[in-house]
């Protein structure tokens, strides 16, 4: 394979990459030994506004000047003259004494704008722990499970203080507002409804709140 055939293969690769990633993906083959007319082939040149026969970018010229054409550059950022964000990769290639490059430049501007819009949609000013349930029974079951974690004892080993701790937790979270909430909680704690009311009165007396009446 001679150099011309090698370059033709690079052009085919460039076309394949460009067609795979669409109109926002510019792909070019460049002759680094001829920097002023470096571009041998370019796909989707509208991304940077360049065409076949145009020069290298500023970075390309700098790499030639500093003899850095033996190091590939993956996923770096650049900007067009009108400020669009470009994600770039440059692969340096040698054929004999010749120096070539395959460049990929993807216009990420629209993606960046979409990300900014999505971030504004999901932004929250403050966080509150809340859960949604399909019905009140499911909600009560969830609250009961959280309440029992506070004590971590079987009901048969719970003291009065343990039960009051559970009732206080449930009351603070509005569990007793649920229909038949008091009855269900009493059954779970193996006490009567009246005992639950007594617990609530003790809690509220300590907090200097109005007492519960049946």
TAGI-V940356 format. One record per helix or strand of 3 or more residues. SS is the DSSP state (~ for helix, > for strand). FROM is the first residue (numbers start at 1). TO is the last residue. If there is no record, write none. Layout:
BEGIN
ss: <SS,SS>
from: <FROM,FROM>
to: <TO,TO>
END
This chain:
BEGIN
ss: <~,>,~,>,~,~,>,>,>,~,~,~,~,~,~,~>
from: <3,25,35,39,45,58,73,85,98,109,136,155,160,175,181,193>
to: <21,31,37,43,47,65,79,95,107,122,151,157,172,177,189,206>
END
